[in-house]
């Protein structure tokens, strides 16, 4: 019988039409209407007759109870967003803009709690929407492209059949029976277009097939009764269909349209006592609600939403995370994670490798559909819902004639119910983590124990083998000794007999006393291994289960559950930094019909927003900030002046060297002529630096900076550039709530403004605080807000910083002369860093060479080392800065 059935099934499969892609996006498949399945059914009946079997289901008896009153249909809250109900029980699905990859689902409004009833489904159209032509991309979509599942589910369960372990049971068109997420192949025959499929659920306790699901095709049974999961026993089960790229007609008649081998009523003819109808939720005031949650990122936003949806199951969430869940339920596989992505809970990554899904076409289709289909929606957009302009764009999509537009402000200190919810989730996450760690330890302990047992077993086997070898050797030795003794005994007897005969005496055989062999006492080794084995068997694991964790005091005082390690927050950092300055709570003037404050009142919420934004401004950076005209002008003047000062110092050093050489030559001539040496000039007191009118000439052509070393120039540059940065930041940010550059973002803003890096290590310090201590006479940090401060006036001249640098140098030199070596500075060459590229204005330097032409630095500026960093710092051969002989060296010609 079985081979004939398989052959018949193969014949049916061979005649079933295959779906062939066509250029049109929505074109009905041309399918043969042969009656092959009916022939197979007849063959099966004949086989059953030969075997003497009959249909296990019996005719339904007459039922005089009151019939069902409710009209059976599909309510909007129990259908996916891509389902379009049509007249005559036809359900169609959207197939545009990526919808062809998502499974549609629909659950009826009437469910069974007792009895035996059925409903019917027929594929009326098979569609071939356009898909990605790349075969690699197409492989990301679960086969088959056209899909149909028919079965039952519990109220409130996921709308895609097979997406729940304990609340779904169904057959699919590929002959599989699917209890929950499992799939059992070959439990039924396939079915295709224009065939009426009957789905029968038996909940009659008097029937031998109670709690089973059966499948019929055109009135003939194509599956044996399949037991439904025990988790569904005693529950109300609702007819449910899931489909993709097809249109189906679902019939809930009182009698089946295709007669079965036995009498059976359809769900439309069920007794009222055997069914349960879901309550139709009428919109308040005749309008559906559009809820716009307004909440701060990472402050319970999605946890509040989940709790709201649990209390209001008739609301549909519109968010990117729901689309991702829908795609996963539809069997669409995501691609590998992209490094450096800006994914978040609000905007997760769409990396399916399918253009229609990755380009957000699905979101655009849903925006169009939801605006015209009345249903209660929750528009979950964390960033957009906090911005007034984007909230207004959301409201424009929903007509006030169809929808009541409501804002839910969720911010501030949460209520006790939400706090408890957060505590429970924190505790659960902590307990799950502890349990995983405990299981890992148990697994490792078990592995080590098994390894020890294997070692013990090997040692025991080796010991037994040694004992066996020893025993065999001992037995062989005993046998050899016994044989030798026997030979010796016989020899002695023969000699004794011979002597007796020679002496004429009668030989009397004397029994020799046999020596009892000393049996070697088996050393009963109280084998430690045996004891250990018994001890291991009797050992009771000290930890009978995973440890029970508790919340710390800090965790008990948390209002909101922090994001788990390795999990993105509600908003990407860059997105948050760009938008948080415009965060606000909604106002009635924006177009909302109602504004509901969940935790705090309107005034408290406004105060909370202001405080949150101000605090965030203090610690966040402005990604889009660009240097303004004031800074560009000042920086250009500074770069030119800095190079001029260095060039003048170089010129002075060269002239000083020539004067020294001339004096030495004159002294030599006087000595040769016998003349006395001229008295040395007394050192002139430099006096108060603040009284110096011209830093380029303090007398006799000497510049104030004549004794500057590399470290002094580096500190001068640091002092003035940090002053410029702080002043320019306050001008360009143009926000009184941003007091200045925050400590954590100093390097970021320095690079953005000066196009070069700032590293404290180059100055032989570890952090920004120690760095600014080097120039504390001009730069510091605010005590409360930890932002950059300057003691200089806004338009302070660079010469003021130069005087500070010279004063600092003199004090440092006095300490060194007094023997304090800690005052000596040793900076790295990167302390005077170079811009990443030459500025566009680049004025000409000496000899017509433009400033910045060499590595982007001004002409005459210090260069990074070209030789050995361990060489001498200044002047001479091998100097770190081989500036044509360095400072004061003979033969120098003035070039750095």
Secondary structure, 3 states (H helix, E strand, C coil): CHHHHHHHHHHHHHHCCCCCCCCCCCCCCCCCCCCHHHHHHHHHHHHHHHHCCCCCCCCCCCCCCCECCCCCCEEEEEECCCEEECHHHEEEECCCCCHHHCCEEEEEEEEECCEEEEEEEEEEEECCCCCCCCHHHHCCECCCCCEEEEEEECCCCCCCCCCCCCCEEEEECCCCEEECCCCECCCECCCCCCCEEEEEEEECCCCCCCCEEEEEECCEECECCEECCHHHCCCCEEEEEEEECEEEEEECCCECCCCCCCCCEEHHHCEHHHEEECCCCCCHHHCEEEEEEEECCCCCHHHHHHHHHHHCCCEEEECHHHHHHHHHHCCECCCCCCCCCCCCCCCCCCCCCCHHHHCCHHHHHHHHHHCCCCCEEEECCCCHHHEHHHHHHHHHHCCCCCEEEEEEEECCCCCHHHHHHHHHHHHHHHHHHHHHHHHHHHHHHHHHHHHHHHHHHHHHHHHHHHHHHHHHHHHHHHHHHHHHHHHHHHHHHHHHHHHHHHCCCCCCCCCCCCCCCCCCCCCCCCCHHHHHHHHHHHCCCCCCCCCCCCCCHHHHCCCCCCCCCCCCCCCCHHHHHHHHHHECCCCHHHCCCEEEECCCCHHHHHHHHHHHHHHHHHHCCCCCCCCCHHHHHHHHHHHHHHHHHHHHHHHHHHHHHHHHHHHHHHHHHHHHHCCCCCCCCCCCCCCCHHHCCCCCCCCCCCCCCCCCCHHHHHHHHHHHHHHHHHHHHHHHHCCCCCCCCEHHHHHHHHHHHHCCCCCHHHHCCCCHHHHHHCCCCCEEECCCCCEEEECCCCCCCHHHHHHHHHHHHHHHHHHHHCCCHHHCCCCCHHHCCCCCCCCCCCCECHHHCECCCECCECCCCCCCCCCCCCCCCCCCCCCCCCCCCCCCCCCCCCCC
